[in-house]
Amino acid sequence: MMRIFSGGEAGPDLGAAVRGRESVLLCLAAMVLFAASDIVAKHLSVTFHPLQIAWFRYLVASILLAAVCLRFGRPAPSAASATQIIRGVGMAGATILLVAALSLQPVAEATALVFISPCLVTLLCVLVLKERVPAWRWVGVFGGLLGVLVILRPGFAGYNPAALFSIASAACWATALVMTRRAVVADSLATTLAYSSLTGFVLLTAALPLVFRGLSIADLALSLATAVLWLAAHVAIAFAYRRPEAQVSRLAPISYTHLLWATGFGYLVFGTIPDAMTVAGAALIIASGLVARKGGKQPA
């Protein structure tokens, strides 16, 4: 075991400090990677359509899927293909709409509104899965909706209709999460991941000729960078939740650090700082999301 020495004495054991916290560190790393990917995507969105930016993400994911299939063989056919396709469309829609939101809003605002998804998951679990939801979770749902209204400020000068792209992205992501709960009961994780990658890739490839613009070497490098960062974040999340010490209740709140990184990167790269109303609305959404997550395992 490596130790840090100072003055001939053994320093703190860094391995012991990290051991048992790998899942937390992986989740934290994933949030940094997601925020970095969004920053690059926002930069690219000045020139390129959100569909084209999202297509690169799914291209890299499909390449990784092909490599895994070559090594381990093809996943088994799905026993719930309709559910898997709906899940894949939801994930693709969430990706495209978030890039569209980033192209029209500061990064912090676009990211904050996406965190309404845990509240929307609660609503969909009632409507689609017919689950019974305790009263305190409804408090989280209404609190999240109130936070959205604080950020949107409808009827006021600060209202930005582009924020609806973020809310639509959250709705698509919530749909994908609810479909995940059905999909993983019917199919293996490998089959679920394959449908996620291929559904988005096929849809975006079909639409790509309508919006495609030629890329310079620098544009190609940035497009691949946002895709690799995005995929690396998903891989880190997958490994985090597979760690033996992983607990959903412990890891789920870490996702909100994404907003902190998005705000910091947005300031460093674009010089944008969220105003007081956005901060207040984001805080209300996060608090409500924690309430909506409490007491039950969320789909991943």
N, C-alpha and C positions, 0 to 999 in steps of 0.2 A: 504494500500500500504506500503510495507516495505521500510524503508529509512535507510541509513547509518548515524550514529550519531558520531560526534567527538567533544569533548569539550562541549557537551550539545546542539550543533546546528545541524540542519538538513543538511545532505549532499545531494549530487545530487540524484535525483529520477532515479534509474536504470531502473524502468519499463517504464518511459517516454522516456528514452534514447533508449530503444529497440523497443518500440511501433512504428509500421509502417515500421520497418526494418526487420521483421521476415523472409520475403522471401529472403532477401539478406543473412541473417545469416544462413538460411537453405541451400542456395546454397554454401556458404563458407564451411559449415560443410560437405556437400556432396563431395566437392573437396578433403578435408582432408581424408574422408573415402575412396574415390576412390584410392588416392595415397597410403594409408595404405594397402588396399587390394592388390594393385599391388606389393608392397614390399614383402608381405607374399607370393604372387604367384611366384615371382622371386626366393625366397628362396626355395619353394617347387619344382620349375622347375629343380633344380639340380638333383633331384631324380625321379620326376614323369613327365609323358607326359602331354603336354598342354591340350589334350582332357580330361584327368582324372581330372585335376585341374578345367577346365571349367565345367565338369559334376557336381561337387560339388556345384558350383554356381547355376546351373539350378535345382539341387535337392532341395536346400533350397528355391528357388523361387517357385517351384512347391508345396512344402509343405505349404508355405504361401498361395498360390492360393487355395489349397484344404481347408484350414481353412476358407478363405473368402467365398468359395462356401457353406460350411456347415452353415455359419452364414447368408448369404444373398441369397443363391440359385445359381444355375448355370447361367452363362452369356447366353445371347441369341445367337442362331446360327449366323454365319457370312453370310452376303450378298455378300462378296467379299473374299471368302476363298483363292483363288489363290494369291491375293495381300497380304493377311495376312500371308500366308506361305512364300512367298518371303521375306517379312519383317522379319519374324522369323528366316529364314535361314541367312539373312544378319546380324542380331544381334548376332546370334550364331557364325557366321564366324568372326565377329569383335572381339568377346571375345576370341576365340581360337587363332586367329592370333596375338592378342596383347600379350597373355601369351607366345606364341612362340617367339615373338620379345623380350619380357622381359628376356627370358631364354638365349638369345644370345647377348644382348646389355646392356650397362648401362641404368638405369631407365630413366634418363633425355633424352637421345637420343631417346629411344623407344617412350617415351611419346610425345616429341616435334613433331615427324613426324606424329603422329596420328592427330594433329591439322590442318592438311591439309584438313580435311573433309569438312569444310564450303565451301572451294573452289570447291571441288568435287561435293558438293550438287548443286552449281550453274551450273556446267556442266551438271549434270543429269537432273536438272529442264528444261534445254533447250532441251536435247535429248529425255527425257521421257515424261515430262509434257508439252512440246512445249511452255514454257513460254518465253516471251521476256525479255531480260536482258539488263539493261542500260550499257553504255560503261564503267562507272566507276567501275562496278562490275567485268568486265573483267580485269581491272587493278589489282583488288584483286586476281583474279584467277592466272594471270601470275606472280604476286608477290609471291604468295604461292608456285608455282612451282619452282621459282627461289630459294626460301628459302630451298626447299627440295634438290635442286642441291648443295647448299652451304653445307648442312649437309652431303649429300652422298659423295661429292667429287669424282665423277667417274673418273677413270684414275689416281688418286693420291694414295699415300701410305696409307692414312687414310680411303680409301673406304672400307665399310663393307657391303657386299651383304645381310647380315641378316636384314639390315634396310628395305629391301623390304617387310618383314613381317609387319612392322608398316604401310607402305603405303597401303598394301593389306587390313589391318585391317580398315584403314580410308576409303577405297573404299567400304568395306562391310557396315560400319556404315553409310556412305553417302547414299547407296542404301536403307538401312532400313529407314532413315529419309524421303527420297522421297516417299517410299511406305507408310509411316505413313500418309502423306498428303492425299493419296487416301483412306487409310483404315479408318481413323477417320470420313470421310464423309459418308462412307457406314455403319459403325458399331459403337456400343457404346465403350466407353473407356474400360469397363470391358471385352468385347469380344476381343478387341485388346490386352490387357494385357494377357488374357488367351492364345491366340495364340502365343504371344511372349514367354511365359514360356514353353508351352507344345511342340512347334515346336523344340526348342533347346533341351529340355529334351529328347524327343523321338529320335532325331538324335544322340545325344551324348550317350544315353543309348545303342543304336544299335552298336555304334563304341567302346564302353567301353571295351568289352571282348578282343579286339585286343591289348589294351595297358595297361590294368589294372595291377597294382602292389600292393601287400599287404602293409598295413599301420600299423605303430606302433601307440600307443595311442597318442604320441606327434604329429605324422604326421596327424592323424585324427583330432586332435584339431586344428592344423594349417589350414587344408583343410576346416574345418567348419568355422574357423575365416575369411579366405579370402572370403568365400561365404557370410557370414553374413555382413561383412563390405561392400561388393559389393552391396548386396540387400538393406542395410540400406541407402547407397548413393542414389540409385534409388528412394527409398521411400521419402527421403528428397527432392530430385528434384521434385517429383510429388507434394508434399505438398507445396513446394515453389511456383510453378507455379499456384497452386490453391488458393493462398492467395489473398485477395481482392486488395491489393496494388501492386501485382506483375505486372511488365511490362517486356516483352521479351527483349526490347532494353536495359533495365537496368540490367537484370539478365544474359543475354547471355555472356557478356565479363567476368563475374566472373569465367566461366569455365577455363579461362587461368591461374587462380591461381593454378589449378591442377599441372601445370608444375613446379611452385615454390615449392610446397609441395613435388613433386616427386624428384626434385633436392635435397632438404634438407634431405628427408628421405634416398635417395640414398647415400648421403655423410655420414650420421650418421650410417647407417647399413652396407654399403658395401665400404665406403671410396672412392667413385667415384665422380669426379668433371668434368663437361662438359668442353671441350676445347673452345677456342675463336671462332673457326669456327662454332661449334654447337650452341653457344650462339647467334652468329650473324644470323645463319639460323633460329633459333627458333624465334628470334625477328622479322625477316622478315615474317615468317609464321603467327605469331600472328597479326601483323599489317595488313597483307593481309586478314586474317580471319575476322578481325573487319570490313574491307571494304566490304567483301563479305556478311557479315551479315546485314550491314547497310540498313535501309530503307525498310525492309520487315520482316514479322514475319516468323521465321524459324520453321519447324516442330519439335515437341518434342517427 
